[in-house]
Amino acid sequence: MKIKFIGNMSELGAGTRGSSMGLDALKIASFTLNKQFFRKYKVEQIPNLNDRLFEDIKTNTAKRLDGIVEMYNRISETISHHIKKNRFPVVIAGDHSNAGGTIKGIVEALPDERLGVIWIDAHADLHSPYTSPSGNVHGMPLATAIAEDNLECQQKKPSSQTSENWNIIKGEKQRVRPEDLFFVGVRSTEKPEEHLMEKYNIPNIKVPELTQKGAASVGEMALNHLKDCDKIYVSFDVDSLDSSISEGTGTPVPGGLSEEQATQLLVRLLSDPRVVCLEFTEINPVLDTKGNVMAETAFRILEKAVAQIEKTLNS
Ligand SMILES: [Mn+2]
């Protein structure tokens, strides 16, 4: 099995512009840090629809959802193709809405396997068009994975076109069971998301607890929690990192992980051969007030994570 790098620079789901530059920012970071990483790992790009950002927003409860429906298909086709060819996709994505397409692709490639998801993020990303205050779809990917409208907490009335498109990206059946989700670092949530986290008893290891227990043992906890899953997807939103490191991401939040904690956590998770895909997302150099610090930090974490994937694949 070999690693396959995939660039998916769609930023249709974000509320601020610039995460489509995340991969370029990582490449620049590799030059700054004098690393040959991207000489070894060539990146296959999924064509995006970011030109649609110049068009008016027609669907306020789920902005640019028509484009995101199309992206879900492009992403899932690419991801499932590589997994079927026995490759390990490492995805560098623009905004986090794309992760819903990645999950769709994994499930399409492995329809008989039970997929667990470890979501390392400041946010729960469990909103739907019925609950989202902003309408930004990067807050909704996990709701598509567990096929959840959350009507118990309904606050918005989407148009019929939005509901139709939402039903399309949710798919006909649930791709991931809610009990197979595991959160690390989630610390900025809204009521409707908290309702689902309680309802489904989704574990969330916040940073103080992680600091106390150690990042590696939290990784162990997550893997144990998903003991009944055949395969695991790890999604790393860089806003899980503490905002004092860098604000080079769409929605930075204080009280996050240190670089070392994120690295240790990912290395522990990726030592489990059940992990089939890793995604890094929401690096936004346009918002980075310190230069390219977010991408440089993410690059160092990525390099160690990928080294662990190589080790696990070769053992
Ligand atoms: Mn996220």
py3Dmol code that shows the C-alpha trace and the ligand (Angstrom):
import py3Dmol

protein = """\
ATOM      1  CA  MET A   1       0.000   0.000   0.000  1.00  0.00           C
ATOM      2  CA  LYS A   2       1.238   3.474  -0.898  1.00  0.00           C
ATOM      3  CA  ILE A   3       0.366   6.979   0.192  1.00  0.00           C
ATOM      4  CA  LYS A   4      -1.462   9.123  -2.364  1.00  0.00           C
ATOM      5  CA  PHE A   5      -1.536  12.882  -1.824  1.00  0.00           C
ATOM      6  CA  ILE A   6      -4.725  14.576  -2.952  1.00  0.00           C
ATOM      7  CA  GLY A   7      -5.278  18.329  -3.159  1.00  0.00           C
ATOM      8  CA  ASN A   8      -8.893  19.356  -2.837  1.00  0.00           C
ATOM      9  CA  MET A   9      -8.829  23.115  -2.699  1.00  0.00           C
ATOM     10  CA  SER A  10     -12.545  23.815  -2.760  1.00  0.00           C
ATOM     11  CA  GLU A  11     -13.454  26.639  -0.372  1.00  0.00           C
ATOM     12  CA  LEU A  12     -17.148  26.887  -1.212  1.00  0.00           C
ATOM     13  CA  GLY A  13     -18.117  25.907   2.332  1.00  0.00           C
ATOM     14  CA  ALA A  14     -16.150  28.578   4.207  1.00  0.00           C
ATOM     15  CA  GLY A  15     -17.389  31.994   5.299  1.00  0.00           C
ATOM     16  CA  THR A  16     -14.070  33.760   4.646  1.00  0.00           C
ATOM     17  CA  ARG A  17     -11.911  33.501   1.550  1.00  0.00           C
ATOM     18  CA  GLY A  18      -8.451  31.982   1.207  1.00  0.00           C
ATOM     19  CA  SER A  19      -8.434  28.349   2.360  1.00  0.00           C
ATOM     20  CA  SER A  20      -8.079  27.313  -1.308  1.00  0.00           C
ATOM     21  CA  MET A  21      -4.495  28.583  -0.909  1.00  0.00           C
ATOM     22  CA  GLY A  22      -3.795  26.109   1.908  1.00  0.00           C
ATOM     23  CA  LEU A  23      -1.838  23.621  -0.193  1.00  0.00           C
ATOM     24  CA  ASP A  24       0.285  26.345  -1.778  1.00  0.00           C
ATOM     25  CA  ALA A  25       0.962  27.707   1.701  1.00  0.00           C
ATOM     26  CA  LEU A  26       2.136  24.233   2.784  1.00  0.00           C
ATOM     27  CA  LYS A  27       4.404  24.007  -0.262  1.00  0.00           C
ATOM     28  CA  ILE A  28       5.883  27.435   0.533  1.00  0.00           C
ATOM     29  CA  ALA A  29       6.370  26.248   4.116  1.00  0.00           C
ATOM     30  CA  SER A  30       8.308  23.249   2.814  1.00  0.00           C
ATOM     31  CA  PHE A  31      10.691  25.625   1.008  1.00  0.00           C
ATOM     32  CA  THR A  32      11.035  27.841   4.075  1.00  0.00           C
ATOM     33  CA  LEU A  33      11.846  24.800   6.192  1.00  0.00           C
ATOM     34  CA  ASN A  34      14.150  23.470   3.478  1.00  0.00           C
ATOM     35  CA  LYS A  35      12.309  20.161   3.047  1.00  0.00           C
ATOM     36  CA  GLN A  36      12.107  17.918  -0.018  1.00  0.00           C
ATOM     37  CA  PHE A  37       8.720  16.567   1.030  1.00  0.00           C
ATOM     38  CA  PHE A  38       6.736  17.587  -2.061  1.00  0.00           C
ATOM     39  CA  ARG A  39       9.467  16.239  -4.334  1.00  0.00           C
ATOM     40  CA  LYS A  40       8.652  12.819  -2.931  1.00  0.00           C
ATOM     41  CA  TYR A  41       4.890  13.281  -2.620  1.00  0.00           C
ATOM     42  CA  LYS A  42       3.276  14.532  -5.818  1.00  0.00           C
ATOM     43  CA  VAL A  43      -0.194  15.941  -5.278  1.00  0.00           C
ATOM     44  CA  GLU A  44      -3.137  15.027  -7.497  1.00  0.00           C
ATOM     45  CA  GLN A  45      -5.607  17.923  -7.640  1.00  0.00           C
ATOM     46  CA  ILE A  46      -9.369  17.538  -7.703  1.00  0.00           C
ATOM     47  CA  PRO A  47     -10.751  20.291  -9.982  1.00  0.00           C
ATOM     48  CA  ASN A  48     -12.799  22.739  -7.911  1.00  0.00           C
ATOM     49  CA  LEU A  49     -15.681  25.128  -8.517  1.00  0.00           C
ATOM     50  CA  ASN A  50     -14.283  28.140  -6.672  1.00  0.00           C
ATOM     51  CA  ASP A  51     -15.155  30.400  -9.623  1.00  0.00           C
ATOM     52  CA  ARG A  52     -18.722  30.151  -8.366  1.00  0.00           C
ATOM     53  CA  LEU A  53     -17.668  32.371  -5.456  1.00  0.00           C
ATOM     54  CA  PHE A  54     -18.119  35.275  -7.881  1.00  0.00           C
ATOM     55  CA  GLU A  55     -21.803  34.417  -8.229  1.00  0.00           C
ATOM     56  CA  ASP A  56     -24.523  35.608  -5.842  1.00  0.00           C
ATOM     57  CA  ILE A  57     -25.461  33.376  -2.924  1.00  0.00           C
ATOM     58  CA  LYS A  58     -28.895  31.959  -3.686  1.00  0.00           C
ATOM     59  CA  THR A  59     -29.353  29.620  -0.734  1.00  0.00           C
ATOM     60  CA  ASN A  60     -28.773  31.335   2.607  1.00  0.00           C
ATOM     61  CA  THR A  61     -29.445  28.386   4.893  1.00  0.00           C
ATOM     62  CA  ALA A  62     -26.668  26.409   3.159  1.00  0.00           C
ATOM     63  CA  LYS A  63     -24.509  28.712   1.084  1.00  0.00           C
ATOM     64  CA  ARG A  64     -23.259  27.478  -2.321  1.00  0.00           C
ATOM     65  CA  LEU A  65     -24.786  24.082  -1.671  1.00  0.00           C
ATOM     66  CA  ASP A  66     -25.340  23.342  -5.383  1.00  0.00           C
ATOM     67  CA  GLY A  67     -21.585  23.576  -5.986  1.00  0.00           C
ATOM     68  CA  ILE A  68     -20.881  21.518  -2.896  1.00  0.00           C
ATOM     69  CA  VAL A  69     -23.186  18.740  -4.170  1.00  0.00           C
ATOM     70  CA  GLU A  70     -21.055  18.588  -7.313  1.00  0.00           C
ATOM     71  CA  MET A  71     -17.839  18.685  -5.242  1.00  0.00           C
ATOM     72  CA  TYR A  72     -19.051  15.765  -3.091  1.00  0.00           C
ATOM     73  CA  ASN A  73     -19.273  13.677  -6.283  1.00  0.00           C
ATOM     74  CA  ARG A  74     -15.856  14.715  -7.566  1.00  0.00           C
ATOM     75  CA  ILE A  75     -14.216  14.130  -4.180  1.00  0.00           C
ATOM     76  CA  SER A  76     -15.888  10.782  -3.479  1.00  0.00           C
ATOM     77  CA  GLU A  77     -15.000   9.460  -6.944  1.00  0.00           C
ATOM     78  CA  THR A  78     -11.329  10.348  -6.485  1.00  0.00           C
ATOM     79  CA  ILE A  79     -11.073   9.060  -2.922  1.00  0.00           C
ATOM     80  CA  SER A  80     -12.894   5.811  -3.618  1.00  0.00           C
ATOM     81  CA  HIS A  81     -10.807   5.229  -6.759  1.00  0.00           C
ATOM     82  CA  HIS A  82      -7.551   5.429  -4.801  1.00  0.00           C
ATOM     83  CA  ILE A  83      -8.776   3.353  -1.868  1.00  0.00           C
ATOM     84  CA  LYS A  84      -9.951   0.641  -4.261  1.00  0.00           C
ATOM     85  CA  LYS A  85      -6.455   0.701  -5.781  1.00  0.00           C
ATOM     86  CA  ASN A  86      -5.140   0.018  -2.284  1.00  0.00           C
ATOM     87  CA  ARG A  87      -3.708   3.507  -1.715  1.00  0.00           C
ATOM     88  CA  PHE A  88      -3.793   5.593   1.461  1.00  0.00           C
ATOM     89  CA  PRO A  89      -5.190   9.050   0.616  1.00  0.00           C
ATOM     90  CA  VAL A  90      -3.644  11.984   2.464  1.00  0.00           C
ATOM     91  CA  VAL A  91      -5.975  14.829   1.586  1.00  0.00           C
ATOM     92  CA  ILE A  92      -5.055  18.508   1.788  1.00  0.00           C
ATOM     93  CA  ALA A  93      -8.377  20.298   1.627  1.00  0.00           C
ATOM     94  CA  GLY A  94      -9.553  23.896   1.477  1.00  0.00           C
ATOM     95  CA  ASP A  95     -12.469  24.088   3.869  1.00  0.00           C
ATOM     96  CA  HIS A  96     -13.896  21.346   6.073  1.00  0.00           C
ATOM     97  CA  SER A  97     -17.136  20.838   4.087  1.00  0.00           C
ATOM     98  CA  ASN A  98     -15.002  18.708   1.772  1.00  0.00           C
ATOM     99  CA  ALA A  99     -14.545  16.093   4.491  1.00  0.00           C
ATOM    100  CA  GLY A 100     -18.137  14.978   3.935  1.00  0.00           C
ATOM    101  CA  GLY A 101     -17.166  14.084   0.373  1.00  0.00           C
ATOM    102  CA  THR A 102     -14.074  12.263   1.590  1.00  0.00           C
ATOM    103  CA  ILE A 103     -16.211  10.171   3.958  1.00  0.00           C
ATOM    104  CA  LYS A 104     -18.616   9.419   1.092  1.00  0.00           C
ATOM    105  CA  GLY A 105     -15.673   8.204  -1.004  1.00  0.00           C
ATOM    106  CA  ILE A 106     -14.285   5.963   1.723  1.00  0.00           C
ATOM    107  CA  VAL A 107     -17.690   4.363   2.318  1.00  0.00           C
ATOM    108  CA  GLU A 108     -18.248   3.856  -1.418  1.00  0.00           C
ATOM    109  CA  ALA A 109     -14.897   2.083  -1.716  1.00  0.00           C
ATOM    110  CA  LEU A 110     -15.484  -0.033   1.397  1.00  0.00           C
ATOM    111  CA  PRO A 111     -19.265  -0.558   1.568  1.00  0.00           C
ATOM    112  CA  ASP A 112     -19.099  -3.560   3.888  1.00  0.00           C
ATOM    113  CA  GLU A 113     -16.770  -2.018   6.459  1.00  0.00           C
ATOM    114  CA  ARG A 114     -17.852  -0.053   9.499  1.00  0.00           C
ATOM    115  CA  LEU A 115     -16.163   3.365   9.427  1.00  0.00           C
ATOM    116  CA  GLY A 116     -15.209   5.326  12.527  1.00  0.00           C
ATOM    117  CA  VAL A 117     -14.316   9.022  12.377  1.00  0.00           C
ATOM    118  CA  ILE A 118     -11.865  10.884  14.620  1.00  0.00           C
ATOM    119  CA  TRP A 119     -12.551  14.603  14.273  1.00  0.00           C
ATOM    120  CA  ILE A 120      -9.813  16.882  15.611  1.00  0.00           C
ATOM    121  CA  ASP A 121     -11.318  20.355  15.470  1.00  0.00           C
ATOM    122  CA  ALA A 122     -12.382  23.391  17.499  1.00  0.00           C
ATOM    123  CA  HIS A 123     -15.899  22.823  16.135  1.00  0.00           C
ATOM    124  CA  ALA A 124     -18.314  19.910  16.006  1.00  0.00           C
ATOM    125  CA  ASP A 125     -19.395  20.555  12.383  1.00  0.00           C
ATOM    126  CA  LEU A 126     -22.745  18.904  13.119  1.00  0.00           C
ATOM    127  CA  HIS A 127     -25.032  21.649  11.817  1.00  0.00           C
ATOM    128  CA  SER A 128     -27.604  21.226   9.084  1.00  0.00           C
ATOM    129  CA  PRO A 129     -29.377  23.816   6.914  1.00  0.00           C
ATOM    130  CA  TYR A 130     -32.159  23.587   9.514  1.00  0.00           C
ATOM    131  CA  THR A 131     -29.931  24.679  12.405  1.00  0.00           C
ATOM    132  CA  SER A 132     -26.869  26.565  11.124  1.00  0.00           C
ATOM    133  CA  PRO A 133     -26.734  30.222  12.226  1.00  0.00           C
ATOM    134  CA  SER A 134     -24.298  31.135   9.413  1.00  0.00           C
ATOM    135  CA  GLY A 135     -25.350  28.823   6.583  1.00  0.00           C
ATOM    136  CA  ASN A 136     -21.682  28.013   5.960  1.00  0.00           C
ATOM    137  CA  VAL A 137     -21.507  24.366   4.901  1.00  0.00           C
ATOM    138  CA  HIS A 138     -18.073  23.808   6.499  1.00  0.00           C
ATOM    139  CA  GLY A 139     -20.065  23.548   9.742  1.00  0.00           C
ATOM    140  CA  MET A 140     -22.154  20.657   8.368  1.00  0.00           C
ATOM    141  CA  PRO A 141     -19.988  17.767   7.072  1.00  0.00           C
ATOM    142  CA  LEU A 142     -20.539  15.417  10.015  1.00  0.00           C
ATOM    143  CA  ALA A 143     -24.305  15.900   9.795  1.00  0.00           C
ATOM    144  CA  THR A 144     -24.119  14.631   6.207  1.00  0.00           C
ATOM    145  CA  ALA A 145     -22.031  11.646   7.352  1.00  0.00           C
ATOM    146  CA  ILE A 146     -24.575  10.623   9.999  1.00  0.00           C
ATOM    147  CA  ALA A 147     -27.546  11.739   7.815  1.00  0.00           C
ATOM    148  CA  GLU A 148     -28.861  14.107  10.453  1.00  0.00           C
ATOM    149  CA  ASP A 149     -31.268  17.039   9.913  1.00  0.00           C
ATOM    150  CA  ASN A 150     -31.635  17.715  13.643  1.00  0.00           C
ATOM    151  CA  LEU A 151     -35.225  18.910  13.280  1.00  0.00           C
ATOM    152  CA  GLU A 152     -35.631  18.786  17.060  1.00  0.00           C
ATOM    153  CA  CYS A 153     -33.515  21.943  17.090  1.00  0.00           C
ATOM    154  CA  GLN A 154     -34.844  23.503  13.903  1.00  0.00           C
ATOM    155  CA  GLN A 155     -34.230  27.256  13.639  1.00  0.00           C
ATOM    156  CA  LYS A 156     -34.315  27.842   9.874  1.00  0.00           C
ATOM    157  CA  LYS A 157     -36.602  26.889   7.028  1.00  0.00           C
ATOM    158  CA  PRO A 158     -34.506  25.965   3.995  1.00  0.00           C
ATOM    159  CA  SER A 159     -35.959  26.402   0.499  1.00  0.00           C
ATOM    160  CA  SER A 160     -37.161  23.254  -1.248  1.00  0.00           C
ATOM    161  CA  GLN A 161     -34.109  23.438  -3.523  1.00  0.00           C
ATOM    162  CA  THR A 162     -31.816  23.512  -0.490  1.00  0.00           C
ATOM    163  CA  SER A 163     -33.614  20.581   1.143  1.00  0.00           C
ATOM    164  CA  GLU A 164     -33.302  18.584  -2.073  1.00  0.00           C
ATOM    165  CA  ASN A 165     -29.585  19.270  -2.363  1.00  0.00           C
ATOM    166  CA  TRP A 166     -29.092  18.549   1.318  1.00  0.00           C
ATOM    167  CA  ASN A 167     -30.809  15.182   0.895  1.00  0.00           C
ATOM    168  CA  ILE A 168     -28.459  14.440  -2.008  1.00  0.00           C
ATOM    169  CA  ILE A 169     -25.279  15.046   0.004  1.00  0.00           C
ATOM    170  CA  LYS A 170     -26.667  13.132   2.984  1.00  0.00           C
ATOM    171  CA  GLY A 171     -27.160  10.185   0.667  1.00  0.00           C
ATOM    172  CA  GLU A 172     -29.713   7.414   0.894  1.00  0.00           C
ATOM    173  CA  LYS A 173     -28.291   5.805   3.967  1.00  0.00           C
ATOM    174  CA  GLN A 174     -26.190   6.818   6.908  1.00  0.00           C
ATOM    175  CA  ARG A 175     -22.478   6.497   6.112  1.00  0.00           C
ATOM    176  CA  VAL A 176     -21.247   6.679   9.702  1.00  0.00           C
ATOM    177  CA  ARG A 177     -23.079   5.773  12.902  1.00  0.00           C
ATOM    178  CA  PRO A 178     -23.157   8.626  15.437  1.00  0.00           C
ATOM    179  CA  GLU A 179     -21.651   6.312  18.051  1.00  0.00           C
ATOM    180  CA  ASP A 180     -18.633   5.906  15.774  1.00  0.00           C
ATOM    181  CA  LEU A 181     -17.659   9.577  16.022  1.00  0.00           C
ATOM    182  CA  PHE A 182     -14.927  10.769  18.373  1.00  0.00           C
ATOM    183  CA  PHE A 183     -14.083  14.426  18.944  1.00  0.00           C
ATOM    184  CA  VAL A 184     -10.807  15.903  20.126  1.00  0.00           C
ATOM    185  CA  GLY A 185     -10.423  19.597  20.941  1.00  0.00           C
ATOM    186  CA  VAL A 186     -14.006  20.671  20.210  1.00  0.00           C
ATOM    187  CA  ARG A 187     -14.599  23.870  22.198  1.00  0.00           C
ATOM    188  CA  SER A 188     -16.833  26.149  20.128  1.00  0.00           C
ATOM    189  CA  THR A 189     -20.308  24.709  19.651  1.00  0.00           C
ATOM    190  CA  GLU A 190     -23.895  25.896  19.357  1.00  0.00           C
ATOM    191  CA  LYS A 191     -26.986  24.512  21.111  1.00  0.00           C
ATOM    192  CA  PRO A 192     -28.201  22.323  18.217  1.00  0.00           C
ATOM    193  CA  GLU A 193     -24.777  20.648  18.005  1.00  0.00           C
ATOM    194  CA  GLU A 194     -24.596  20.203  21.785  1.00  0.00           C
ATOM    195  CA  HIS A 195     -28.007  18.565  21.611  1.00  0.00           C
ATOM    196  CA  LEU A 196     -26.694  15.965  19.151  1.00  0.00           C
ATOM    197  CA  MET A 197     -23.472  15.410  21.100  1.00  0.00           C
ATOM    198  CA  GLU A 198     -25.568  14.638  24.179  1.00  0.00           C
ATOM    199  CA  LYS A 199     -28.214  12.651  22.352  1.00  0.00           C
ATOM    200  CA  TYR A 200     -25.639  10.362  20.729  1.00  0.00           C
ATOM    201  CA  ASN A 201     -23.155  10.483  23.569  1.00  0.00           C
ATOM    202  CA  ILE A 202     -20.293  11.563  21.315  1.00  0.00           C
ATOM    203  CA  PRO A 203     -17.053  11.713  23.294  1.00  0.00           C
ATOM    204  CA  ASN A 204     -15.187  14.996  23.185  1.00  0.00           C
ATOM    205  CA  ILE A 205     -11.759  15.225  24.768  1.00  0.00           C
ATOM    206  CA  LYS A 206     -11.116  18.886  25.371  1.00  0.00           C
ATOM    207  CA  VAL A 207      -7.634  20.320  25.608  1.00  0.00           C
ATOM    208  CA  PRO A 208      -7.318  20.535  29.446  1.00  0.00           C
ATOM    209  CA  GLU A 209      -8.181  16.830  29.711  1.00  0.00           C
ATOM    210  CA  LEU A 210      -5.778  16.000  26.896  1.00  0.00           C
ATOM    211  CA  THR A 211      -3.025  17.978  28.607  1.00  0.00           C
ATOM    212  CA  GLN A 212      -3.667  16.045  31.785  1.00  0.00           C
ATOM    213  CA  LYS A 213      -3.827  12.582  30.210  1.00  0.00           C
ATOM    214  CA  GLY A 214      -1.280  13.086  27.462  1.00  0.00           C
ATOM    215  CA  ALA A 215      -1.975  13.244  23.741  1.00  0.00           C
ATOM    216  CA  ALA A 216      -0.868   9.676  23.038  1.00  0.00           C
ATOM    217  CA  SER A 217      -3.191   8.204  25.636  1.00  0.00           C
ATOM    218  CA  VAL A 218      -6.087  10.246  24.245  1.00  0.00           C
ATOM    219  CA  GLY A 219      -5.237   8.716  20.854  1.00  0.00           C
ATOM    220  CA  GLU A 220      -5.401   5.329  22.521  1.00  0.00           C
ATOM    221  CA  MET A 221      -8.799   6.212  24.049  1.00  0.00           C
ATOM    222  CA  ALA A 222     -10.161   7.211  20.657  1.00  0.00           C
ATOM    223  CA  LEU A 223      -8.955   3.997  19.036  1.00  0.00           C
ATOM    224  CA  ASN A 224     -10.456   1.947  21.868  1.00  0.00           C
ATOM    225  CA  HIS A 225     -13.748   3.787  21.593  1.00  0.00           C
ATOM    226  CA  LEU A 226     -13.846   2.760  17.927  1.00  0.00           C
ATOM    227  CA  LYS A 227     -12.921  -0.860  18.676  1.00  0.00           C
ATOM    228  CA  ASP A 228     -15.916  -2.175  16.708  1.00  0.00           C
ATOM    229  CA  CYS A 229     -14.995  -0.180  13.608  1.00  0.00           C
ATOM    230  CA  ASP A 230     -13.172  -1.909  10.752  1.00  0.00           C
ATOM    231  CA  LYS A 231     -11.697   1.284   9.302  1.00  0.00           C
ATOM    232  CA  ILE A 232     -11.018   4.786  10.597  1.00  0.00           C
ATOM    233  CA  TYR A 233     -10.848   8.221   8.993  1.00  0.00           C
ATOM    234  CA  VAL A 234      -8.890  10.981  10.759  1.00  0.00           C
ATOM    235  CA  SER A 235      -9.829  14.593   9.996  1.00  0.00           C
ATOM    236  CA  PHE A 236      -7.479  17.317  11.242  1.00  0.00           C
ATOM    237  CA  ASP A 237      -8.832  20.865  11.126  1.00  0.00           C
ATOM    238  CA  VAL A 238      -5.955  23.236  11.928  1.00  0.00           C
ATOM    239  CA  ASP A 239      -8.321  25.349  14.029  1.00  0.00           C
ATOM    240  CA  SER A 240      -7.945  22.580  16.621  1.00  0.00           C
ATOM    241  CA  LEU A 241      -4.580  24.241  17.270  1.00  0.00           C
ATOM    242  CA  ASP A 242      -4.438  27.081  19.740  1.00  0.00           C
ATOM    243  CA  SER A 243      -5.103  30.453  18.126  1.00  0.00           C
ATOM    244  CA  SER A 244      -2.002  31.910  19.813  1.00  0.00           C
ATOM    245  CA  ILE A 245       0.121  29.780  17.451  1.00  0.00           C
ATOM    246  CA  SER A 246      -1.487  31.407  14.424  1.00  0.00           C
ATOM    247  CA  GLU A 247      -4.827  32.774  13.313  1.00  0.00           C
ATOM    248  CA  GLY A 248      -4.254  31.534   9.769  1.00  0.00           C
ATOM    249  CA  THR A 249      -7.551  29.661   9.591  1.00  0.00           C
ATOM    250  CA  GLY A 250     -11.189  30.639   8.955  1.00  0.00           C
ATOM    251  CA  THR A 251     -12.435  30.385  12.534  1.00  0.00           C
ATOM    252  CA  PRO A 252      -9.567  30.483  15.066  1.00  0.00           C
ATOM    253  CA  VAL A 253     -10.439  29.693  18.710  1.00  0.00           C
ATOM    254  CA  PRO A 254      -8.327  30.067  21.892  1.00  0.00           C
ATOM    255  CA  GLY A 255      -7.725  27.122  24.175  1.00  0.00           C
ATOM    256  CA  GLY A 256      -6.515  24.707  21.512  1.00  0.00           C
ATOM    257  CA  LEU A 257      -3.826  22.071  21.060  1.00  0.00           C
ATOM    258  CA  SER A 258      -0.122  22.784  20.973  1.00  0.00           C
ATOM    259  CA  GLU A 259       1.895  21.678  17.953  1.00  0.00           C
ATOM    260  CA  GLU A 260       3.465  18.937  20.020  1.00  0.00           C
ATOM    261  CA  GLN A 261       0.109  17.649  21.287  1.00  0.00           C
ATOM    262  CA  ALA A 262      -1.349  17.544  17.782  1.00  0.00           C
ATOM    263  CA  THR A 263       1.716  15.701  16.525  1.00  0.00           C
ATOM    264  CA  GLN A 264       1.687  13.128  19.319  1.00  0.00           C
ATOM    265  CA  LEU A 265      -2.035  12.575  18.926  1.00  0.00           C
ATOM    266  CA  LEU A 266      -1.827  12.033  15.165  1.00  0.00           C
ATOM    267  CA  VAL A 267       1.232   9.781  15.414  1.00  0.00           C
ATOM    268  CA  ARG A 268      -0.587   7.574  17.932  1.00  0.00           C
ATOM    269  CA  LEU A 269      -3.745   7.422  15.801  1.00  0.00           C
ATOM    270  CA  LEU A 270      -1.840   6.680  12.606  1.00  0.00           C
ATOM    271  CA  SER A 271      -0.010   3.757  14.173  1.00  0.00           C
ATOM    272  CA  ASP A 272      -3.319   1.872  13.946  1.00  0.00           C
ATOM    273  CA  PRO A 273      -3.500  -0.003  10.624  1.00  0.00           C
ATOM    274  CA  ARG A 274      -7.277   0.510  10.528  1.00  0.00           C
ATOM    275  CA  VAL A 275      -6.759   4.174   9.600  1.00  0.00           C
ATOM    276  CA  VAL A 276      -7.373   4.445   5.836  1.00  0.00           C
ATOM    277  CA  CYS A 277      -7.360   8.188   5.193  1.00  0.00           C
ATOM    278  CA  LEU A 278      -6.035  11.403   6.744  1.00  0.00           C
ATOM    279  CA  GLU A 279      -7.228  14.917   5.929  1.00  0.00           C
ATOM    280  CA  PHE A 280      -5.661  18.297   6.783  1.00  0.00           C
ATOM    281  CA  THR A 281      -7.958  21.248   6.285  1.00  0.00           C
ATOM    282  CA  GLU A 282      -8.725  24.962   6.801  1.00  0.00           C
ATOM    283  CA  ILE A 283      -5.191  26.344   6.419  1.00  0.00           C
ATOM    284  CA  ASN A 284      -5.775  29.947   5.330  1.00  0.00           C
ATOM    285  CA  PRO A 285      -2.595  31.972   4.689  1.00  0.00           C
ATOM    286  CA  VAL A 286      -4.623  35.079   3.803  1.00  0.00           C
ATOM    287  CA  LEU A 287      -5.746  35.334   7.433  1.00  0.00           C
ATOM    288  CA  ASP A 288      -2.319  34.615   8.911  1.00  0.00           C
ATOM    289  CA  THR A 289      -1.114  37.770  10.636  1.00  0.00           C
ATOM    290  CA  LYS A 290       2.263  36.209  11.437  1.00  0.00           C
ATOM    291  CA  GLY A 291       3.359  35.461   7.877  1.00  0.00           C
ATOM    292  CA  ASN A 292       2.986  31.787   6.989  1.00  0.00           C
ATOM    293  CA  VAL A 293       3.131  30.389  10.527  1.00  0.00           C
ATOM    294  CA  MET A 294      -0.022  28.277  10.350  1.00  0.00           C
ATOM    295  CA  ALA A 295       1.168  26.456   7.231  1.00  0.00           C
ATOM    296  CA  GLU A 296       4.664  26.023   8.668  1.00  0.00           C
ATOM    297  CA  THR A 297       3.211  24.567  11.857  1.00  0.00           C
ATOM    298  CA  ALA A 298       0.832  22.331   9.892  1.00  0.00           C
ATOM    299  CA  PHE A 299       3.704  21.241   7.641  1.00  0.00           C
ATOM    300  CA  ARG A 300       5.808  20.045  10.579  1.00  0.00           C
ATOM    301  CA  ILE A 301       2.825  18.127  11.962  1.00  0.00           C
ATOM    302  CA  LEU A 302       2.020  16.676   8.542  1.00  0.00           C
ATOM    303  CA  GLU A 303       5.583  15.532   7.968  1.00  0.00           C
ATOM    304  CA  LYS A 304       5.599  13.527  11.199  1.00  0.00           C
ATOM    305  CA  ALA A 305       2.109  12.183  10.586  1.00  0.00           C
ATOM    306  CA  VAL A 306       3.055  10.981   7.111  1.00  0.00           C
ATOM    307  CA  ALA A 307       6.259   9.378   8.420  1.00  0.00           C
ATOM    308  CA  GLN A 308       4.070   7.389  10.847  1.00  0.00           C
ATOM    309  CA  ILE A 309       1.716   6.323   8.040  1.00  0.00           C
ATOM    310  CA  GLU A 310       4.722   5.039   6.062  1.00  0.00           C
ATOM    311  CA  LYS A 311       5.911   3.141   9.105  1.00  0.00           C
ATOM    312  CA  THR A 312       2.503   1.579   9.726  1.00  0.00           C
ATOM    313  CA  LEU A 313       2.043   0.631   6.062  1.00  0.00           C
ATOM    314  CA  ASN A 314       5.451  -1.039   6.006  1.00  0.00           C
ATOM    315  CA  SER A 315       5.049  -3.024   9.189  1.00  0.00           C
TER     316      SER A 315
END
"""
ligand_1 = """\
1
MN
Mn -13.951 21.847 11.043
"""
view = py3Dmol.view(width=600, height=400)
view.addModel(protein, "pdb")
view.setStyle({"model": 0}, {"cartoon": {"style": "trace"}})
view.addModel(ligand_1, "xyz")
view.setStyle({"model": 1}, {"stick": {}})
view.zoomTo()
view.show()
